[in-house]
Amino acid sequence: MTDHHKNTGDAGGASAPISAQLAALPSLPMAELWALWDQHFPRRPGHRNRHYVESRLAYRIQEQAYGALPTNIRKMLVEAGAKHSKIKSATGRSAQTLLMPGTTLIREWDEREYRVTVTPDGLYELNGQVFKSLSAAARHITGTQWNGPKFFGLRGGKEAGR
């Protein structure tokens, strides 16, 4: 596979091969990395870690030059990573982590409607009060212990939508 594919940004120069563009990333000032990021992605990440920004840009530059991984390969890699990772994800939090800031969850309880909005910080706001988890918001609403994602209908279960 040749290293000269369509140009994907300014890293390494306008006609630089992909390998030169990738090699230039670590030496670029952050302002230039952000300019490159803005060319490739619709919004900036929540964290500003340089290593993360460089690695995502490197992946994106290669993806645009050589094409994305086929869906079956991506799925296989995700499954292998989950199987062999020493870091086990908390399955109970998976539904919460997928909620984008600004998302509003609506739940009727005891003949009253409650609206919980995901904040930019990943917290949950209910009537001006901020909660660290959906479970805390559900506990505030009901006065009893609840699994927050189940209470708001994000996960199935006997009590969902009760």
Secondary structure, DSSP 4 states (H G I P E B T S, - for coil): --S-----SSTT-TT--HHHHHHHGGGS-HHHHHHHHHHH-SS--SS--HHHHHHHHHHHHHHHHH-PPPHHHHHHHHHHHHHH-SS---GGGHHHHTPPTT-EEEEEETTEEEEEEE-TTS-EEETTEEESSHHHHHHHHHSS---HHHHTTSS-STTTT-
